[in-house]
Structure formats: structure tokens, C-alpha cells
Amino acid sequence: MKDLTVLLGRIGLALMFVVFGWAKLHDMAGTQAYMQSAGVSGALYPLVLLAELGGGLAILTGTLTRIAAPLLALFCLASACLFHYPHMATDPGQAINFWKNVSIAGGFLVLAAHGAGAWSVDGWWASRKR
């Protein structure tokens, strides 16, 4: 049951990043414009794609989880502070998004501490080393 729970948790954490990363892949100009509206250089677009799509796929498959998870936690906290915090006082939706990002970061930190579980690429690699 534990392995199934960890797998479902990874899927839940990863899907949003894969879906939105895929959308950003197909809307470079829109993504860069949104980033620039928050004072973030559009030149960071490739890093955003790497974090969302690459990191999301890493978490989904459980590959290099103890590396990807803390990096995605930092990405969530940076996104919360750069894009949502400045508007929290005037937009309740931004406050919700801020706290959502903080919560997701917490989930990634738990995953970083405990690993991807047996039903993952990391678990498969670990079983082959024995």
C-alpha cells in the first residue's frame, strides 16, 4: 500500500507541472510576456521549461527524485514570491496561488526526504544495485 500511495502522490505532484510545462512549450511568446510582466527576464524561459516539463516528468517517473524534488520546491517558492505575493493584498486568487505553491513545495520536500518509492525508476535502479 505504501508504494501505491507514493506513486499516486508523485502523479498528483507531477501532473500540473507536465501539463503546464507542455502548454508553455507551445506558447513561448505568451509565457515570456507573462514572465516579463512580473519583472522576470523572458530569457529564463528555457529554465522554466526545464523545471516544469523536465522536473515534472522526473517526478512522474521517479527519476533522480532526490535531486528534482528539492529543485522543484525552490521553483515553487520562487514562483510564489515573484508572481503571486506582490498581488496577494488586492487579489484573493493570487493569495490562493501563493499558498498553493508553498504547499506544493512542502510536498516536494517530503518526497525529497523519503524518495520516490519502489514503483519508480529510482526504485528500479536501487533494486539492480543489490
Phi and psi in radians as a Rosetta constraint file:
Dihedral C 1 N 2 CA 2 C 2 CIRCULARHARMONIC -1.065 0.35
Dihedral N 2 CA 2 C 2 N 3 CIRCULARHARMONIC -0.778 0.35
Dihedral C 2 N 3 CA 3 C 3 CIRCULARHARMONIC -1.121 0.35
Dihedral N 3 CA 3 C 3 N 4 CIRCULARHARMONIC -0.670 0.35
Dihedral C 3 N 4 CA 4 C 4 CIRCULARHARMONIC -1.136 0.35
Dihedral N 4 CA 4 C 4 N 5 CIRCULARHARMONIC -0.728 0.35
Dihedral C 4 N 5 CA 5 C 5 CIRCULARHARMONIC -1.103 0.35
Dihedral N 5 CA 5 C 5 N 6 CIRCULARHARMONIC -0.754 0.35
Dihedral C 5 N 6 CA 6 C 6 CIRCULARHARMONIC -1.146 0.35
Dihedral N 6 CA 6 C 6 N 7 CIRCULARHARMONIC -0.722 0.35
Dihedral C 6 N 7 CA 7 C 7 CIRCULARHARMONIC -1.049 0.35
Dihedral N 7 CA 7 C 7 N 8 CIRCULARHARMONIC -0.832 0.35
Dihedral C 7 N 8 CA 8 C 8 CIRCULARHARMONIC -1.107 0.35
Dihedral N 8 CA 8 C 8 N 9 CIRCULARHARMONIC -0.660 0.35
Dihedral C 8 N 9 CA 9 C 9 CIRCULARHARMONIC -1.115 0.35
Dihedral N 9 CA 9 C 9 N 10 CIRCULARHARMONIC -0.747 0.35
Dihedral C 9 N 10 CA 10 C 10 CIRCULARHARMONIC -1.091 0.35
Dihedral N 10 CA 10 C 10 N 11 CIRCULARHARMONIC -0.746 0.35
Dihedral C 10 N 11 CA 11 C 11 CIRCULARHARMONIC -1.051 0.35
Dihedral N 11 CA 11 C 11 N 12 CIRCULARHARMONIC -0.800 0.35
Dihedral C 11 N 12 CA 12 C 12 CIRCULARHARMONIC -1.067 0.35
Dihedral N 12 CA 12 C 12 N 13 CIRCULARHARMONIC -0.713 0.35
Dihedral C 12 N 13 CA 13 C 13 CIRCULARHARMONIC -1.250 0.35
Dihedral N 13 CA 13 C 13 N 14 CIRCULARHARMONIC -0.609 0.35
Dihedral C 13 N 14 CA 14 C 14 CIRCULARHARMONIC -1.445 0.35
Dihedral N 14 CA 14 C 14 N 15 CIRCULARHARMONIC -0.591 0.35
Dihedral C 14 N 15 CA 15 C 15 CIRCULARHARMONIC -0.994 0.35
Dihedral N 15 CA 15 C 15 N 16 CIRCULARHARMONIC -0.755 0.35
Dihedral C 15 N 16 CA 16 C 16 CIRCULARHARMONIC -1.054 0.35
Dihedral N 16 CA 16 C 16 N 17 CIRCULARHARMONIC -0.712 0.35
Dihedral C 16 N 17 CA 17 C 17 CIRCULARHARMONIC -1.218 0.35
Dihedral N 17 CA 17 C 17 N 18 CIRCULARHARMONIC -0.697 0.35
Dihedral C 17 N 18 CA 18 C 18 CIRCULARHARMONIC -1.157 0.35
Dihedral N 18 CA 18 C 18 N 19 CIRCULARHARMONIC -0.811 0.35
Dihedral C 18 N 19 CA 19 C 19 CIRCULARHARMONIC -1.114 0.35
Dihedral N 19 CA 19 C 19 N 20 CIRCULARHARMONIC -0.860 0.35
Dihedral C 19 N 20 CA 20 C 20 CIRCULARHARMONIC -1.284 0.35
Dihedral N 20 CA 20 C 20 N 21 CIRCULARHARMONIC -0.555 0.35
Dihedral C 20 N 21 CA 21 C 21 CIRCULARHARMONIC -1.119 0.35
Dihedral N 21 CA 21 C 21 N 22 CIRCULARHARMONIC -0.718 0.35
Dihedral C 21 N 22 CA 22 C 22 CIRCULARHARMONIC -1.100 0.35
Dihedral N 22 CA 22 C 22 N 23 CIRCULARHARMONIC -0.720 0.35
Dihedral C 22 N 23 CA 23 C 23 CIRCULARHARMONIC -1.119 0.35
Dihedral N 23 CA 23 C 23 N 24 CIRCULARHARMONIC -0.720 0.35
Dihedral C 23 N 24 CA 24 C 24 CIRCULARHARMONIC -1.151 0.35
Dihedral N 24 CA 24 C 24 N 25 CIRCULARHARMONIC -0.570 0.35
Dihedral C 24 N 25 CA 25 C 25 CIRCULARHARMONIC -1.045 0.35
Dihedral N 25 CA 25 C 25 N 26 CIRCULARHARMONIC -0.585 0.35
Dihedral C 25 N 26 CA 26 C 26 CIRCULARHARMONIC -1.700 0.35
Dihedral N 26 CA 26 C 26 N 27 CIRCULARHARMONIC 0.107 0.35
Dihedral C 26 N 27 CA 27 C 27 CIRCULARHARMONIC -2.519 0.35
Dihedral N 27 CA 27 C 27 N 28 CIRCULARHARMONIC 1.097 0.35
Dihedral C 27 N 28 CA 28 C 28 CIRCULARHARMONIC -1.047 0.35
Dihedral N 28 CA 28 C 28 N 29 CIRCULARHARMONIC -0.814 0.35
Dihedral C 28 N 29 CA 29 C 29 CIRCULARHARMONIC -1.106 0.35
Dihedral N 29 CA 29 C 29 N 30 CIRCULARHARMONIC -0.771 0.35
Dihedral C 29 N 30 CA 30 C 30 CIRCULARHARMONIC -1.133 0.35
Dihedral N 30 CA 30 C 30 N 31 CIRCULARHARMONIC -0.718 0.35
Dihedral C 30 N 31 CA 31 C 31 CIRCULARHARMONIC -1.135 0.35
Dihedral N 31 CA 31 C 31 N 32 CIRCULARHARMONIC -0.787 0.35
Dihedral C 31 N 32 CA 32 C 32 CIRCULARHARMONIC -1.127 0.35
Dihedral N 32 CA 32 C 32 N 33 CIRCULARHARMONIC -0.664 0.35
Dihedral C 32 N 33 CA 33 C 33 CIRCULARHARMONIC -1.118 0.35
Dihedral N 33 CA 33 C 33 N 34 CIRCULARHARMONIC -0.736 0.35
Dihedral C 33 N 34 CA 34 C 34 CIRCULARHARMONIC -1.116 0.35
Dihedral N 34 CA 34 C 34 N 35 CIRCULARHARMONIC -0.750 0.35
Dihedral C 34 N 35 CA 35 C 35 CIRCULARHARMONIC -1.050 0.35
Dihedral N 35 CA 35 C 35 N 36 CIRCULARHARMONIC -0.800 0.35
Dihedral C 35 N 36 CA 36 C 36 CIRCULARHARMONIC -1.159 0.35
Dihedral N 36 CA 36 C 36 N 37 CIRCULARHARMONIC -0.528 0.35
Dihedral C 36 N 37 CA 37 C 37 CIRCULARHARMONIC -1.147 0.35
Dihedral N 37 CA 37 C 37 N 38 CIRCULARHARMONIC -0.371 0.35
Dihedral C 37 N 38 CA 38 C 38 CIRCULARHARMONIC -1.748 0.35
Dihedral N 38 CA 38 C 38 N 39 CIRCULARHARMONIC 0.138 0.35
Dihedral C 38 N 39 CA 39 C 39 CIRCULARHARMONIC 1.444 0.35
Dihedral N 39 CA 39 C 39 N 40 CIRCULARHARMONIC 0.282 0.35
Dihedral C 39 N 40 CA 40 C 40 CIRCULARHARMONIC -1.832 0.35
Dihedral N 40 CA 40 C 40 N 41 CIRCULARHARMONIC 2.312 0.35
Dihedral C 40 N 41 CA 41 C 41 CIRCULARHARMONIC -1.088 0.35
Dihedral N 41 CA 41 C 41 N 42 CIRCULARHARMONIC 2.312 0.35
Dihedral C 41 N 42 CA 42 C 42 CIRCULARHARMONIC -1.127 0.35
Dihedral N 42 CA 42 C 42 N 43 CIRCULARHARMONIC -0.286 0.35
Dihedral C 42 N 43 CA 43 C 43 CIRCULARHARMONIC -1.149 0.35
Dihedral N 43 CA 43 C 43 N 44 CIRCULARHARMONIC -0.288 0.35
Dihedral C 43 N 44 CA 44 C 44 CIRCULARHARMONIC -1.437 0.35
Dihedral N 44 CA 44 C 44 N 45 CIRCULARHARMONIC 0.026 0.35
Dihedral C 44 N 45 CA 45 C 45 CIRCULARHARMONIC -0.884 0.35
Dihedral N 45 CA 45 C 45 N 46 CIRCULARHARMONIC -0.806 0.35
Dihedral C 45 N 46 CA 46 C 46 CIRCULARHARMONIC -1.055 0.35
Dihedral N 46 CA 46 C 46 N 47 CIRCULARHARMONIC -0.613 0.35
Dihedral C 46 N 47 CA 47 C 47 CIRCULARHARMONIC -1.201 0.35
Dihedral N 47 CA 47 C 47 N 48 CIRCULARHARMONIC -0.642 0.35
Dihedral C 47 N 48 CA 48 C 48 CIRCULARHARMONIC -1.105 0.35
Dihedral N 48 CA 48 C 48 N 49 CIRCULARHARMONIC -0.773 0.35
Dihedral C 48 N 49 CA 49 C 49 CIRCULARHARMONIC -1.067 0.35
Dihedral N 49 CA 49 C 49 N 50 CIRCULARHARMONIC -0.785 0.35
Dihedral C 49 N 50 CA 50 C 50 CIRCULARHARMONIC -1.053 0.35
Dihedral N 50 CA 50 C 50 N 51 CIRCULARHARMONIC -0.772 0.35
Dihedral C 50 N 51 CA 51 C 51 CIRCULARHARMONIC -1.130 0.35
Dihedral N 51 CA 51 C 51 N 52 CIRCULARHARMONIC -0.920 0.35
Dihedral C 51 N 52 CA 52 C 52 CIRCULARHARMONIC -1.269 0.35
Dihedral N 52 CA 52 C 52 N 53 CIRCULARHARMONIC -0.960 0.35
Dihedral C 52 N 53 CA 53 C 53 CIRCULARHARMONIC -1.354 0.35
Dihedral N 53 CA 53 C 53 N 54 CIRCULARHARMONIC -0.873 0.35
Dihedral C 53 N 54 CA 54 C 54 CIRCULARHARMONIC -1.150 0.35
Dihedral N 54 CA 54 C 54 N 55 CIRCULARHARMONIC -0.844 0.35
Dihedral C 54 N 55 CA 55 C 55 CIRCULARHARMONIC -1.133 0.35
Dihedral N 55 CA 55 C 55 N 56 CIRCULARHARMONIC -0.697 0.35
Dihedral C 55 N 56 CA 56 C 56 CIRCULARHARMONIC -1.081 0.35
Dihedral N 56 CA 56 C 56 N 57 CIRCULARHARMONIC -0.744 0.35
Dihedral C 56 N 57 CA 57 C 57 CIRCULARHARMONIC -1.181 0.35
Dihedral N 57 CA 57 C 57 N 58 CIRCULARHARMONIC -0.627 0.35
Dihedral C 57 N 58 CA 58 C 58 CIRCULARHARMONIC -1.092 0.35
Dihedral N 58 CA 58 C 58 N 59 CIRCULARHARMONIC -0.774 0.35
Dihedral C 58 N 59 CA 59 C 59 CIRCULARHARMONIC -1.193 0.35
Dihedral N 59 CA 59 C 59 N 60 CIRCULARHARMONIC -0.743 0.35
Dihedral C 59 N 60 CA 60 C 60 CIRCULARHARMONIC -1.002 0.35
Dihedral N 60 CA 60 C 60 N 61 CIRCULARHARMONIC -0.779 0.35
Dihedral C 60 N 61 CA 61 C 61 CIRCULARHARMONIC -1.545 0.35
Dihedral N 61 CA 61 C 61 N 62 CIRCULARHARMONIC -0.192 0.35
Dihedral C 61 N 62 CA 62 C 62 CIRCULARHARMONIC 1.258 0.35
Dihedral N 62 CA 62 C 62 N 63 CIRCULARHARMONIC 0.735 0.35
Dihedral C 62 N 63 CA 63 C 63 CIRCULARHARMONIC -1.889 0.35
Dihedral N 63 CA 63 C 63 N 64 CIRCULARHARMONIC 2.153 0.35
Dihedral C 63 N 64 CA 64 C 64 CIRCULARHARMONIC 0.921 0.35
Dihedral N 64 CA 64 C 64 N 65 CIRCULARHARMONIC 0.736 0.35
Dihedral C 64 N 65 CA 65 C 65 CIRCULARHARMONIC -1.075 0.35
Dihedral N 65 CA 65 C 65 N 66 CIRCULARHARMONIC -0.696 0.35
Dihedral C 65 N 66 CA 66 C 66 CIRCULARHARMONIC -1.259 0.35
Dihedral N 66 CA 66 C 66 N 67 CIRCULARHARMONIC -0.174 0.35
Dihedral C 66 N 67 CA 67 C 67 CIRCULARHARMONIC -1.704 0.35
Dihedral N 67 CA 67 C 67 N 68 CIRCULARHARMONIC -0.847 0.35
Dihedral C 67 N 68 CA 68 C 68 CIRCULARHARMONIC -1.152 0.35
Dihedral N 68 CA 68 C 68 N 69 CIRCULARHARMONIC -0.710 0.35
Dihedral C 68 N 69 CA 69 C 69 CIRCULARHARMONIC -1.093 0.35
Dihedral N 69 CA 69 C 69 N 70 CIRCULARHARMONIC -0.852 0.35
Dihedral C 69 N 70 CA 70 C 70 CIRCULARHARMONIC -1.174 0.35
Dihedral N 70 CA 70 C 70 N 71 CIRCULARHARMONIC -0.546 0.35
Dihedral C 70 N 71 CA 71 C 71 CIRCULARHARMONIC -1.162 0.35
Dihedral N 71 CA 71 C 71 N 72 CIRCULARHARMONIC -0.695 0.35
Dihedral C 71 N 72 CA 72 C 72 CIRCULARHARMONIC -1.210 0.35
Dihedral N 72 CA 72 C 72 N 73 CIRCULARHARMONIC -0.556 0.35
Dihedral C 72 N 73 CA 73 C 73 CIRCULARHARMONIC -1.074 0.35
Dihedral N 73 CA 73 C 73 N 74 CIRCULARHARMONIC -0.787 0.35
Dihedral C 73 N 74 CA 74 C 74 CIRCULARHARMONIC -1.111 0.35
Dihedral N 74 CA 74 C 74 N 75 CIRCULARHARMONIC -0.704 0.35
Dihedral C 74 N 75 CA 75 C 75 CIRCULARHARMONIC -1.038 0.35
Dihedral N 75 CA 75 C 75 N 76 CIRCULARHARMONIC -0.774 0.35
Dihedral C 75 N 76 CA 76 C 76 CIRCULARHARMONIC -1.099 0.35
Dihedral N 76 CA 76 C 76 N 77 CIRCULARHARMONIC -0.752 0.35
Dihedral C 76 N 77 CA 77 C 77 CIRCULARHARMONIC -1.186 0.35
Dihedral N 77 CA 77 C 77 N 78 CIRCULARHARMONIC -0.701 0.35
Dihedral C 77 N 78 CA 78 C 78 CIRCULARHARMONIC -1.109 0.35
Dihedral N 78 CA 78 C 78 N 79 CIRCULARHARMONIC -0.762 0.35
Dihedral C 78 N 79 CA 79 C 79 CIRCULARHARMONIC -1.083 0.35
Dihedral N 79 CA 79 C 79 N 80 CIRCULARHARMONIC -0.726 0.35
Dihedral C 79 N 80 CA 80 C 80 CIRCULARHARMONIC -1.050 0.35
Dihedral N 80 CA 80 C 80 N 81 CIRCULARHARMONIC -0.813 0.35
Dihedral C 80 N 81 CA 81 C 81 CIRCULARHARMONIC -1.251 0.35
Dihedral N 81 CA 81 C 81 N 82 CIRCULARHARMONIC -0.679 0.35
Dihedral C 81 N 82 CA 82 C 82 CIRCULARHARMONIC -1.397 0.35
Dihedral N 82 CA 82 C 82 N 83 CIRCULARHARMONIC -0.676 0.35
Dihedral C 82 N 83 CA 83 C 83 CIRCULARHARMONIC -1.831 0.35
Dihedral N 83 CA 83 C 83 N 84 CIRCULARHARMONIC -0.484 0.35
Dihedral C 83 N 84 CA 84 C 84 CIRCULARHARMONIC -1.940 0.35
Dihedral N 84 CA 84 C 84 N 85 CIRCULARHARMONIC -0.693 0.35
Dihedral C 84 N 85 CA 85 C 85 CIRCULARHARMONIC -1.002 0.35
Dihedral N 85 CA 85 C 85 N 86 CIRCULARHARMONIC -0.761 0.35
Dihedral C 85 N 86 CA 86 C 86 CIRCULARHARMONIC -1.049 0.35
Dihedral N 86 CA 86 C 86 N 87 CIRCULARHARMONIC -0.351 0.35
Dihedral C 86 N 87 CA 87 C 87 CIRCULARHARMONIC -1.946 0.35
Dihedral N 87 CA 87 C 87 N 88 CIRCULARHARMONIC 0.108 0.35
Dihedral C 87 N 88 CA 88 C 88 CIRCULARHARMONIC -1.063 0.35
Dihedral N 88 CA 88 C 88 N 89 CIRCULARHARMONIC -0.661 0.35
Dihedral C 88 N 89 CA 89 C 89 CIRCULARHARMONIC -1.212 0.35
Dihedral N 89 CA 89 C 89 N 90 CIRCULARHARMONIC -0.476 0.35
Dihedral C 89 N 90 CA 90 C 90 CIRCULARHARMONIC -1.903 0.35
Dihedral N 90 CA 90 C 90 N 91 CIRCULARHARMONIC -0.212 0.35
Dihedral C 90 N 91 CA 91 C 91 CIRCULARHARMONIC -2.371 0.35
Dihedral N 91 CA 91 C 91 N 92 CIRCULARHARMONIC 1.838 0.35
Dihedral C 91 N 92 CA 92 C 92 CIRCULARHARMONIC -1.021 0.35
Dihedral N 92 CA 92 C 92 N 93 CIRCULARHARMONIC -0.533 0.35
Dihedral C 92 N 93 CA 93 C 93 CIRCULARHARMONIC -1.106 0.35
Dihedral N 93 CA 93 C 93 N 94 CIRCULARHARMONIC -0.636 0.35
Dihedral C 93 N 94 CA 94 C 94 CIRCULARHARMONIC -1.216 0.35
Dihedral N 94 CA 94 C 94 N 95 CIRCULARHARMONIC -0.609 0.35
Dihedral C 94 N 95 CA 95 C 95 CIRCULARHARMONIC -1.113 0.35
Dihedral N 95 CA 95 C 95 N 96 CIRCULARHARMONIC -0.741 0.35
Dihedral C 95 N 96 CA 96 C 96 CIRCULARHARMONIC -1.074 0.35
Dihedral N 96 CA 96 C 96 N 97 CIRCULARHARMONIC -0.791 0.35
Dihedral C 96 N 97 CA 97 C 97 CIRCULARHARMONIC -1.118 0.35
Dihedral N 97 CA 97 C 97 N 98 CIRCULARHARMONIC -0.637 0.35
Dihedral C 97 N 98 CA 98 C 98 CIRCULARHARMONIC -1.047 0.35
Dihedral N 98 CA 98 C 98 N 99 CIRCULARHARMONIC -0.923 0.35
Dihedral C 98 N 99 CA 99 C 99 CIRCULARHARMONIC -1.211 0.35
Dihedral N 99 CA 99 C 99 N 100 CIRCULARHARMONIC -0.515 0.35
Dihedral C 99 N 100 CA 100 C 100 CIRCULARHARMONIC -1.088 0.35
Dihedral N 100 CA 100 C 100 N 101 CIRCULARHARMONIC -0.796 0.35
Dihedral C 100 N 101 CA 101 C 101 CIRCULARHARMONIC -1.110 0.35
Dihedral N 101 CA 101 C 101 N 102 CIRCULARHARMONIC -0.695 0.35
Dihedral C 101 N 102 CA 102 C 102 CIRCULARHARMONIC -1.096 0.35
Dihedral N 102 CA 102 C 102 N 103 CIRCULARHARMONIC -0.733 0.35
Dihedral C 102 N 103 CA 103 C 103 CIRCULARHARMONIC -1.139 0.35
Dihedral N 103 CA 103 C 103 N 104 CIRCULARHARMONIC -0.754 0.35
Dihedral C 103 N 104 CA 104 C 104 CIRCULARHARMONIC -1.089 0.35
Dihedral N 104 CA 104 C 104 N 105 CIRCULARHARMONIC -0.713 0.35
Dihedral C 104 N 105 CA 105 C 105 CIRCULARHARMONIC -1.012 0.35
Dihedral N 105 CA 105 C 105 N 106 CIRCULARHARMONIC -0.710 0.35
Dihedral C 105 N 106 CA 106 C 106 CIRCULARHARMONIC -1.069 0.35
Dihedral N 106 CA 106 C 106 N 107 CIRCULARHARMONIC -0.722 0.35
Dihedral C 106 N 107 CA 107 C 107 CIRCULARHARMONIC -1.075 0.35
Dihedral N 107 CA 107 C 107 N 108 CIRCULARHARMONIC -0.718 0.35
Dihedral C 107 N 108 CA 108 C 108 CIRCULARHARMONIC -1.141 0.35
Dihedral N 108 CA 108 C 108 N 109 CIRCULARHARMONIC -0.638 0.35
Dihedral C 108 N 109 CA 109 C 109 CIRCULARHARMONIC -1.176 0.35
Dihedral N 109 CA 109 C 109 N 110 CIRCULARHARMONIC -0.649 0.35
Dihedral C 109 N 110 CA 110 C 110 CIRCULARHARMONIC -1.104 0.35
Dihedral N 110 CA 110 C 110 N 111 CIRCULARHARMONIC -0.763 0.35
Dihedral C 110 N 111 CA 111 C 111 CIRCULARHARMONIC -1.095 0.35
Dihedral N 111 CA 111 C 111 N 112 CIRCULARHARMONIC -0.698 0.35
Dihedral C 111 N 112 CA 112 C 112 CIRCULARHARMONIC -1.088 0.35
Dihedral N 112 CA 112 C 112 N 113 CIRCULARHARMONIC -0.673 0.35
Dihedral C 112 N 113 CA 113 C 113 CIRCULARHARMONIC -1.278 0.35
Dihedral N 113 CA 113 C 113 N 114 CIRCULARHARMONIC -0.634 0.35
Dihedral C 113 N 114 CA 114 C 114 CIRCULARHARMONIC -1.839 0.35
Dihedral N 114 CA 114 C 114 N 115 CIRCULARHARMONIC -0.217 0.35
Dihedral C 114 N 115 CA 115 C 115 CIRCULARHARMONIC 1.493 0.35
Dihedral N 115 CA 115 C 115 N 116 CIRCULARHARMONIC 3.110 0.35
Dihedral C 115 N 116 CA 116 C 116 CIRCULARHARMONIC -1.478 0.35
Dihedral N 116 CA 116 C 116 N 117 CIRCULARHARMONIC -0.162 0.35
Dihedral C 116 N 117 CA 117 C 117 CIRCULARHARMONIC 1.515 0.35
Dihedral N 117 CA 117 C 117 N 118 CIRCULARHARMONIC 3.045 0.35
Dihedral C 117 N 118 CA 118 C 118 CIRCULARHARMONIC -1.213 0.35
Dihedral N 118 CA 118 C 118 N 119 CIRCULARHARMONIC -0.553 0.35
Dihedral C 118 N 119 CA 119 C 119 CIRCULARHARMONIC -1.566 0.35
Dihedral N 119 CA 119 C 119 N 120 CIRCULARHARMONIC 1.171 0.35
Dihedral C 119 N 120 CA 120 C 120 CIRCULARHARMONIC -2.756 0.35
Dihedral N 120 CA 120 C 120 N 121 CIRCULARHARMONIC 2.912 0.35
Dihedral C 120 N 121 CA 121 C 121 CIRCULARHARMONIC -1.112 0.35
Dihedral N 121 CA 121 C 121 N 122 CIRCULARHARMONIC -0.728 0.35
Dihedral C 121 N 122 CA 122 C 122 CIRCULARHARMONIC -1.019 0.35
Dihedral N 122 CA 122 C 122 N 123 CIRCULARHARMONIC -0.763 0.35
Dihedral C 122 N 123 CA 123 C 123 CIRCULARHARMONIC -1.106 0.35
Dihedral N 123 CA 123 C 123 N 124 CIRCULARHARMONIC -0.696 0.35
Dihedral C 123 N 124 CA 124 C 124 CIRCULARHARMONIC -1.126 0.35
Dihedral N 124 CA 124 C 124 N 125 CIRCULARHARMONIC -0.795 0.35
Dihedral C 124 N 125 CA 125 C 125 CIRCULARHARMONIC -1.053 0.35
Dihedral N 125 CA 125 C 125 N 126 CIRCULARHARMONIC -0.755 0.35
Dihedral C 125 N 126 CA 126 C 126 CIRCULARHARMONIC -1.093 0.35
Dihedral N 126 CA 126 C 126 N 127 CIRCULARHARMONIC -0.679 0.35
Dihedral C 126 N 127 CA 127 C 127 CIRCULARHARMONIC -1.226 0.35
Dihedral N 127 CA 127 C 127 N 128 CIRCULARHARMONIC -0.476 0.35
Dihedral C 127 N 128 CA 128 C 128 CIRCULARHARMONIC -1.349 0.35
Dihedral N 128 CA 128 C 128 N 129 CIRCULARHARMONIC -0.409 0.35
Dihedral C 128 N 129 CA 129 C 129 CIRCULARHARMONIC -1.368 0.35
Dihedral N 129 CA 129 C 129 N 130 CIRCULARHARMONIC -0.319 0.35
